[in-house]
Amino acid sequence: MAMAVFVSIITFTDPLSLLSCIGSCLQTKAAFSQQDKALRFWMIIGTSFWLTHNALAQSPTAVLMEALFISSNLMGYYRFYIAKQPVTH
């Protein structure tokens, strides 16, 4: 996380740099979460920052990629923590 902040500081160009830094930091926090629920939560928040960044940067392919990623995370979060459907094997 410190490296993401450092790189953002030395390469800062505009407010988009802040969005990418925050998104990277949140996704790093997610990657080191010990619980699946926390991992999904922080990934959704971090991906939201990247989705906003990519939309403002007018990168349609990146927007599509992040939209698919956040959709997948939201579906998983819903399935495992909201719907609470029993797992059958």
A tleap script that builds the chain and sets N, CA, C and O, in Angstrom:
source leaprc.protein.ff14SB
mol = sequence {
  NMET ALA MET ALA VAL PHE VAL SER ILE ILE
  THR PHE THR ASP PRO LEU SER LEU LEU SER
  CYS ILE GLY SER CYS LEU GLN THR LYS ALA
  ALA PHE SER GLN GLN ASP LYS ALA LEU ARG
  PHE TRP MET ILE ILE GLY THR SER PHE TRP
  LEU THR HIE ASN ALA LEU ALA GLN SER PRO
  THR ALA VAL LEU MET GLU ALA LEU PHE ILE
  SER SER ASN LEU MET GLY TYR TYR ARG PHE
  TYR ILE ALA LYS GLN PRO VAL THR CHIE
}
set mol.1.N position { 0.827 -1.184 0.000 }
set mol.1.CA position { 0.000 0.000 0.000 }
set mol.1.C position { 0.876 1.255 0.000 }
set mol.1.O position { 0.572 2.237 -0.677 }
set mol.2.N position { 1.944 1.209 0.753 }
set mol.2.CA position { 2.860 2.350 0.797 }
set mol.2.C position { 3.451 2.623 -0.578 }
set mol.2.O position { 3.652 3.776 -0.959 }
set mol.3.N position { 3.728 1.561 -1.317 }
set mol.3.CA position { 4.286 1.722 -2.657 }
set mol.3.C position { 3.281 2.397 -3.589 }
set mol.3.O position { 3.663 3.247 -4.394 }
set mol.4.N position { 2.007 2.032 -3.490 }
set mol.4.CA position { 0.979 2.664 -4.322 }
set mol.4.C position { 0.886 4.156 -4.022 }
set mol.4.O position { 0.761 4.968 -4.939 }
set mol.5.N position { 0.946 4.516 -2.757 }
set mol.5.CA position { 0.901 5.927 -2.363 }
set mol.5.C position { 2.146 6.649 -2.873 }
set mol.5.O position { 2.048 7.751 -3.414 }
set mol.6.N position { 3.309 6.036 -2.704 }
set mol.6.CA position { 4.561 6.635 -3.167 }
set mol.6.C position { 4.538 6.888 -4.676 }
set mol.6.O position { 4.880 7.978 -5.136 }
set mol.7.N position { 4.137 5.883 -5.433 }
set mol.7.CA position { 4.083 6.026 -6.895 }
set mol.7.C position { 3.065 7.089 -7.279 }
set mol.7.O position { 3.305 7.866 -8.202 }
set mol.8.N position { 1.939 7.134 -6.588 }
set mol.8.CA position { 0.922 8.154 -6.886 }
set mol.8.C position { 1.441 9.562 -6.617 }
set mol.8.O position { 1.125 10.496 -7.354 }
set mol.9.N position { 2.225 9.710 -5.575 }
set mol.9.CA position { 2.776 11.027 -5.253 }
set mol.9.C position { 3.756 11.483 -6.323 }
set mol.9.O position { 3.699 12.628 -6.771 }
set mol.10.N position { 4.658 10.591 -6.736 }
set mol.10.CA position { 5.679 11.015 -7.699 }
set mol.10.C position { 5.162 11.098 -9.131 }
set mol.10.O position { 5.800 11.718 -9.981 }
set mol.11.N position { 4.005 10.474 -9.410 }
set mol.11.CA position { 3.456 10.534 -10.775 }
set mol.11.C position { 2.161 11.343 -10.846 }
set mol.11.O position { 1.480 11.333 -11.871 }
set mol.12.N position { 1.817 12.042 -9.761 }
set mol.12.CA position { 0.553 12.773 -9.702 }
set mol.12.C position { 0.422 13.750 -10.873 }
set mol.12.O position { 1.332 14.530 -11.156 }
set mol.13.N position { -0.734 13.690 -11.549 }
set mol.13.CA position { -1.005 14.622 -12.643 }
set mol.13.C position { -2.324 15.372 -12.466 }
set mol.13.O position { -2.425 16.547 -12.819 }
set mol.14.N position { -3.324 14.699 -11.924 }
set mol.14.CA position { -4.645 15.306 -11.764 }
set mol.14.C position { -5.461 14.478 -10.768 }
set mol.14.O position { -4.963 13.480 -10.247 }
set mol.15.N position { -6.712 14.880 -10.495 }
set mol.15.CA position { -7.527 14.126 -9.524 }
set mol.15.C position { -7.733 12.652 -9.889 }
set mol.15.O position { -8.009 11.839 -9.006 }
set mol.16.N position { -7.605 12.297 -11.154 }
set mol.16.CA position { -7.712 10.885 -11.517 }
set mol.16.C position { -6.641 10.059 -10.822 }
set mol.16.O position { -6.854 8.889 -10.504 }
set mol.17.N position { -5.494 10.673 -10.591 }
set mol.17.CA position { -4.416 9.979 -9.881 }
set mol.17.C position { -4.861 9.584 -8.468 }
set mol.17.O position { -4.478 8.526 -7.969 }
set mol.18.N position { -5.657 10.423 -7.837 }
set mol.18.CA position { -6.156 10.106 -6.495 }
set mol.18.C position { -7.103 8.918 -6.534 }
set mol.18.O position { -7.053 8.048 -5.664 }
set mol.19.N position { -7.970 8.880 -7.551 }
set mol.19.CA position { -8.907 7.761 -7.664 }
set mol.19.C position { -8.166 6.442 -7.837 }
set mol.19.O position { -8.512 5.444 -7.205 }
set mol.20.N position { -7.154 6.436 -8.686 }
set mol.20.CA position { -6.407 5.190 -8.902 }
set mol.20.C position { -5.629 4.786 -7.645 }
set mol.20.O position { -5.519 3.598 -7.339 }
set mol.21.N position { -5.098 5.754 -6.930 }
set mol.21.CA position { -4.369 5.465 -5.692 }
set mol.21.C position { -5.307 4.866 -4.639 }
set mol.21.O position { -4.978 3.859 -4.011 }
set mol.22.N position { -6.451 5.476 -4.456 }
set mol.22.CA position { -7.414 4.978 -3.468 }
set mol.22.C position { -7.894 3.581 -3.863 }
set mol.22.O position { -7.976 2.689 -3.019 }
set mol.23.N position { -8.211 3.392 -5.149 }
set mol.23.CA position { -8.644 2.074 -5.623 }
set mol.23.C position { -7.583 1.020 -5.385 }
set mol.23.O position { -7.895 -0.082 -4.933 }
set mol.24.N position { -6.340 1.338 -5.680 }
set mol.24.CA position { -5.242 0.386 -5.465 }
set mol.24.C position { -5.054 0.065 -3.990 }
set mol.24.O position { -4.852 -1.093 -3.623 }
set mol.25.N position { -5.121 1.089 -3.143 }
set mol.25.CA position { -4.952 0.869 -1.703 }
set mol.25.C position { -6.076 -0.009 -1.135 }
set mol.25.O position { -5.825 -0.900 -0.324 }
set mol.26.N position { -7.295 0.248 -1.563 }
set mol.26.CA position { -8.419 -0.548 -1.064 }
set mol.26.C position { -8.341 -1.994 -1.543 }
set mol.26.O position { -8.666 -2.916 -0.795 }
set mol.27.N position { -7.914 -2.192 -2.780 }
set mol.27.CA position { -7.799 -3.555 -3.285 }
set mol.27.C position { -6.616 -4.285 -2.646 }
set mol.27.O position { -6.656 -5.506 -2.491 }
set mol.28.N position { -5.574 -3.557 -2.278 }
set mol.28.CA position { -4.474 -4.168 -1.538 }
set mol.28.C position { -4.956 -4.586 -0.155 }
set mol.28.O position { -4.636 -5.675 0.321 }
set mol.29.N position { -5.727 -3.713 0.484 }
set mol.29.CA position { -6.317 -4.052 1.787 }
set mol.29.C position { -7.160 -5.315 1.658 }
set mol.29.O position { -7.109 -6.190 2.523 }
set mol.30.N position { -7.931 -5.411 0.586 }
set mol.30.CA position { -8.769 -6.585 0.352 }
set mol.30.C position { -7.924 -7.847 0.201 }
set mol.30.O position { -8.251 -8.893 0.760 }
set mol.31.N position { -6.852 -7.741 -0.547 }
set mol.31.CA position { -6.007 -8.904 -0.816 }
set mol.31.C position { -5.412 -9.497 0.465 }
set mol.31.O position { -5.108 -10.688 0.516 }
set mol.32.N position { -5.248 -8.680 1.479 }
set mol.32.CA position { -4.673 -9.164 2.722 }
set mol.32.C position { -5.722 -9.409 3.806 }
set mol.32.O position { -5.378 -9.619 4.969 }
set mol.33.N position { -6.990 -9.383 3.427 }
set mol.33.CA position { -8.054 -9.678 4.384 }
set mol.33.C position { -8.052 -11.163 4.703 }
set mol.33.O position { -7.836 -11.993 3.820 }
set mol.34.N position { -8.288 -11.490 5.939 }
set mol.34.CA position { -8.288 -12.889 6.355 }
set mol.34.C position { -9.659 -13.527 6.247 }
set mol.34.O position { -9.785 -14.745 6.371 }
set mol.35.N position { -10.682 -12.728 6.020 }
set mol.35.CA position { -12.041 -13.257 5.895 }
set mol.35.C position { -12.581 -12.947 4.511 }
set mol.35.O position { -12.358 -11.864 3.970 }
set mol.36.N position { -13.295 -13.912 3.946 }
set mol.36.CA position { -13.849 -13.755 2.606 }
set mol.36.C position { -14.810 -12.577 2.516 }
set mol.36.O position { -14.813 -11.844 1.527 }
set mol.37.N position { -15.625 -12.399 3.550 }
set mol.37.CA position { -16.604 -11.306 3.534 }
set mol.37.C position { -15.914 -9.950 3.456 }
set mol.37.O position { -16.346 -9.076 2.704 }
set mol.38.N position { -14.857 -9.769 4.220 }
set mol.38.CA position { -14.104 -8.518 4.196 }
set mol.38.C position { -13.409 -8.340 2.852 }
set mol.38.O position { -13.377 -7.235 2.310 }
set mol.39.N position { -12.850 -9.430 2.311 }
set mol.39.CA position { -12.199 -9.363 1.012 }
set mol.39.C position { -13.178 -8.876 -0.050 }
set mol.39.O position { -12.871 -7.957 -0.810 }
set mol.40.N position { -14.350 -9.490 -0.100 }
set mol.40.CA position { -15.354 -9.079 -1.097 }
set mol.40.C position { -15.782 -7.634 -0.909 }
set mol.40.O position { -15.897 -6.884 -1.878 }
set mol.41.N position { -16.021 -7.242 0.349 }
set mol.41.CA position { -16.451 -5.875 0.637 }
set mol.41.C position { -15.423 -4.859 0.136 }
set mol.41.O position { -15.771 -3.929 -0.591 }
set mol.42.N position { -14.143 -5.041 0.529 }
set mol.42.CA position { -13.114 -4.081 0.132 }
set mol.42.C position { -12.843 -4.112 -1.368 }
set mol.42.O position { -12.502 -3.082 -1.949 }
set mol.43.N position { -12.989 -5.272 -2.007 }
set mol.43.CA position { -12.823 -5.345 -3.466 }
set mol.43.C position { -13.930 -4.563 -4.172 }
set mol.43.O position { -13.672 -3.882 -5.164 }
set mol.44.N position { -15.147 -4.657 -3.672 }
set mol.44.CA position { -16.264 -3.913 -4.263 }
set mol.44.C position { -16.016 -2.412 -4.143 }
set mol.44.O position { -16.220 -1.669 -5.104 }
set mol.45.N position { -15.582 -1.969 -2.982 }
set mol.45.CA position { -15.313 -0.543 -2.781 }
set mol.45.C position { -14.145 -0.098 -3.658 }
set mol.45.O position { -14.234 0.930 -4.331 }
set mol.46.N position { -13.056 -0.856 -3.657 }
set mol.46.CA position { -11.890 -0.515 -4.479 }
set mol.46.C position { -12.206 -0.504 -5.962 }
set mol.46.O position { -11.765 0.379 -6.697 }
set mol.47.N position { -12.977 -1.496 -6.394 }
set mol.47.CA position { -13.366 -1.557 -7.809 }
set mol.47.C position { -14.251 -0.379 -8.181 }
set mol.47.O position { -14.207 0.091 -9.317 }
set mol.48.N position { -15.051 0.101 -7.245 }
set mol.48.CA position { -15.893 1.280 -7.511 }
set mol.48.C position { -15.039 2.503 -7.833 }
set mol.48.O position { -15.378 3.298 -8.710 }
set mol.49.N position { -13.930 2.641 -7.116 }
set mol.49.CA position { -13.016 3.750 -7.409 }
set mol.49.C position { -12.389 3.587 -8.793 }
set mol.49.O position { -12.276 4.558 -9.542 }
set mol.50.N position { -11.980 2.360 -9.136 }
set mol.50.CA position { -11.397 2.121 -10.456 }
set mol.50.C position { -12.439 2.309 -11.563 }
set mol.50.O position { -12.121 2.816 -12.639 }
set mol.51.N position { -13.676 1.900 -11.298 }
set mol.51.CA position { -14.750 2.081 -12.279 }
set mol.51.C position { -14.969 3.570 -12.548 }
set mol.51.O position { -15.116 3.987 -13.697 }
set mol.52.N position { -14.989 4.361 -11.481 }
set mol.52.CA position { -15.136 5.814 -11.628 }
set mol.52.C position { -13.941 6.402 -12.373 }
set mol.52.O position { -14.106 7.224 -13.274 }
set mol.53.N position { -12.751 5.980 -11.997 }
set mol.53.CA position { -11.530 6.438 -12.673 }
set mol.53.C position { -11.604 6.159 -14.175 }
set mol.53.O position { -11.367 7.050 -14.990 }
set mol.54.N position { -11.931 4.928 -14.532 }
set mol.54.CA position { -11.945 4.536 -15.935 }
set mol.54.C position { -13.044 5.250 -16.731 }
set mol.54.O position { -12.866 5.552 -17.911 }
set mol.55.N position { -14.170 5.514 -16.083 }
set mol.55.CA position { -15.239 6.259 -16.754 }
set mol.55.C position { -14.793 7.696 -17.018 }
set mol.55.O position { -15.005 8.220 -18.112 }
set mol.56.N position { -14.174 8.339 -16.018 }
set mol.56.CA position { -13.697 9.708 -16.195 }
set mol.56.C position { -12.536 9.785 -17.184 }
set mol.56.O position { -12.349 10.803 -17.850 }
set mol.57.N position { -11.755 8.702 -17.279 }
set mol.57.CA position { -10.648 8.647 -18.238 }
set mol.57.C position { -11.136 8.271 -19.637 }
set mol.57.O position { -10.354 8.209 -20.585 }
set mol.58.N position { -12.433 8.023 -19.746 }
set mol.58.CA position { -13.083 7.676 -21.018 }
set mol.58.C position { -12.442 6.444 -21.658 }
set mol.58.O position { -12.065 6.455 -22.830 }
set mol.59.N position { -12.328 5.391 -20.864 }
set mol.59.CA position { -11.768 4.123 -21.328 }
set mol.59.C position { -12.867 3.062 -21.282 }
set mol.59.O position { -13.044 2.397 -20.261 }
set mol.60.N position { -13.606 2.901 -22.385 }
set mol.60.CA position { -14.759 1.997 -22.369 }
set mol.60.C position { -14.400 0.537 -22.082 }
set mol.60.O position { -15.163 -0.161 -21.414 }
set mol.61.N position { -13.277 0.075 -22.566 }
set mol.61.CA position { -12.887 -1.311 -22.307 }
set mol.61.C position { -12.600 -1.516 -20.821 }
set mol.61.O position { -13.003 -2.524 -20.240 }
set mol.62.N position { -11.906 -0.563 -20.211 }
set mol.62.CA position { -11.612 -0.654 -18.782 }
set mol.62.C position { -12.899 -0.551 -17.955 }
set mol.62.O position { -13.033 -1.226 -16.934 }
set mol.63.N position { -13.837 0.284 -18.388 }
set mol.63.CA position { -15.132 0.396 -17.693 }
set mol.63.C position { -15.858 -0.938 -17.751 }
set mol.63.O position { -16.396 -1.396 -16.743 }
set mol.64.N position { -15.876 -1.561 -18.916 }
set mol.64.CA position { -16.539 -2.858 -19.072 }
set mol.64.C position { -15.883 -3.904 -18.165 }
set mol.64.O position { -16.571 -4.662 -17.482 }
set mol.65.N position { -14.561 -3.935 -18.166 }
set mol.65.CA position { -13.832 -4.896 -17.340 }
set mol.65.C position { -14.169 -4.714 -15.858 }
set mol.65.O position { -14.463 -5.687 -15.164 }
set mol.66.N position { -14.127 -3.484 -15.381 }
set mol.66.CA position { -14.423 -3.224 -13.964 }
set mol.66.C position { -15.887 -3.492 -13.644 }
set mol.66.O position { -16.207 -3.977 -12.559 }
set mol.67.N position { -16.784 -3.178 -14.587 }
set mol.67.CA position { -18.219 -3.443 -14.374 }
set mol.67.C position { -18.465 -4.943 -14.234 }
set mol.67.O position { -19.252 -5.365 -13.386 }
set mol.68.N position { -17.804 -5.743 -15.052 }
set mol.68.CA position { -17.937 -7.197 -14.943 }
set mol.68.C position { -17.352 -7.701 -13.626 }
set mol.68.O position { -17.926 -8.577 -12.979 }
set mol.69.N position { -16.222 -7.148 -13.238 }
set mol.69.CA position { -15.571 -7.554 -11.995 }
set mol.69.C position { -16.432 -7.206 -10.783 }
set mol.69.O position { -16.602 -8.026 -9.880 }
set mol.70.N position { -16.972 -5.994 -10.765 }
set mol.70.CA position { -17.791 -5.595 -9.614 }
set mol.70.C position { -19.108 -6.381 -9.599 }
set mol.70.O position { -19.622 -6.703 -8.528 }
set mol.71.N position { -19.654 -6.689 -10.773 }
set mol.71.CA position { -20.875 -7.502 -10.842 }
set mol.71.C position { -20.629 -8.884 -10.261 }
set mol.71.O position { -21.446 -9.400 -9.498 }
set mol.72.N position { -19.513 -9.475 -10.622 }
set mol.72.CA position { -19.157 -10.795 -10.107 }
set mol.72.C position { -19.013 -10.768 -8.587 }
set mol.72.O position { -19.502 -11.663 -7.897 }
set mol.73.N position { -18.345 -9.748 -8.072 }
set mol.73.CA position { -18.175 -9.626 -6.623 }
set mol.73.C position { -19.501 -9.392 -5.913 }
set mol.73.O position { -19.742 -9.951 -4.842 }
set mol.74.N position { -20.356 -8.575 -6.500 }
set mol.74.CA position { -21.669 -8.323 -5.894 }
set mol.74.C position { -22.516 -9.592 -5.879 }
set mol.74.O position { -23.202 -9.874 -4.896 }
set mol.75.N position { -22.467 -10.357 -6.971 }
set mol.75.CA position { -23.229 -11.610 -7.024 }
set mol.75.C position { -22.720 -12.588 -5.968 }
set mol.75.O position { -23.513 -13.226 -5.276 }
set mol.76.N position { -21.400 -12.708 -5.845 }
set mol.76.CA position { -20.831 -13.589 -4.831 }
set mol.76.C position { -21.192 -13.145 -3.430 }
set mol.76.O position { -21.550 -13.971 -2.591 }
set mol.77.N position { -21.104 -11.856 -3.165 }
set mol.77.CA position { -21.445 -11.315 -1.851 }
set mol.77.C position { -22.909 -11.612 -1.533 }
set mol.77.O position { -23.243 -12.036 -0.427 }
set mol.78.N position { -23.780 -11.382 -2.524 }
set mol.78.CA position { -25.210 -11.650 -2.327 }
set mol.78.C position { -25.448 -13.136 -2.049 }
set mol.78.O position { -26.148 -13.493 -1.101 }
set mol.79.N position { -24.862 -13.994 -2.880 }
set mol.79.CA position { -25.069 -15.436 -2.737 }
set mol.79.C position { -24.622 -15.967 -1.390 }
set mol.79.O position { -25.330 -16.752 -0.759 }
set mol.80.N position { -23.449 -15.541 -0.949 }
set mol.80.CA position { -22.887 -16.116 0.264 }
set mol.80.C position { -23.293 -15.417 1.552 }
set mol.80.O position { -23.278 -16.036 2.616 }
set mol.81.N position { -23.655 -14.136 1.479 }
set mol.81.CA position { -23.884 -13.404 2.723 }
set mol.81.C position { -25.252 -12.764 2.858 }
set mol.81.O position { -25.615 -12.322 3.948 }
set mol.82.N position { -26.019 -12.703 1.782 }
set mol.82.CA position { -27.355 -12.113 1.890 }
set mol.82.C position { -28.420 -13.177 1.692 }
set mol.82.O position { -29.322 -13.311 2.518 }
set mol.83.N position { -28.326 -13.936 0.603 }
set mol.83.CA position { -29.315 -14.976 0.317 }
set mol.83.C position { -29.171 -16.144 1.279 }
set mol.83.O position { -30.161 -16.796 1.612 }
set mol.84.N position { -27.954 -16.418 1.728 }
set mol.84.CA position { -27.654 -17.489 2.665 }
set mol.84.C position { -28.248 -18.835 2.246 }
set mol.84.O position { -28.863 -19.540 3.046 }
set mol.85.N position { -28.052 -19.162 0.996 }
set mol.85.CA position { -28.515 -20.448 0.497 }
set mol.85.C position { -27.562 -21.533 0.961 }
set mol.85.O position { -26.345 -21.349 0.946 }
set mol.86.N position { -28.113 -22.659 1.371 }
set mol.86.CA position { -27.213 -23.754 1.793 }
set mol.86.C position { -26.437 -24.301 0.598 }
set mol.86.O position { -26.955 -24.383 -0.515 }
set mol.87.N position { -25.208 -24.668 0.848 }
set mol.87.CA position { -24.355 -25.232 -0.196 }
set mol.87.C position { -24.622 -26.730 -0.265 }
set mol.87.O position { -24.561 -27.425 0.749 }
set mol.88.N position { -24.917 -27.222 -1.460 }
set mol.88.CA position { -25.137 -28.651 -1.648 }
set mol.88.C position { -24.021 -29.228 -2.490 }
set mol.88.O position { -23.529 -28.594 -3.424 }
set mol.89.N position { -23.633 -30.431 -2.146 }
set mol.89.CA position { -22.547 -31.089 -2.873 }
set mol.89.C position { -23.024 -32.382 -3.480 }
set mol.89.O position { -22.249 -33.080 -4.133 }
savepdb mol mol.pdb
quit
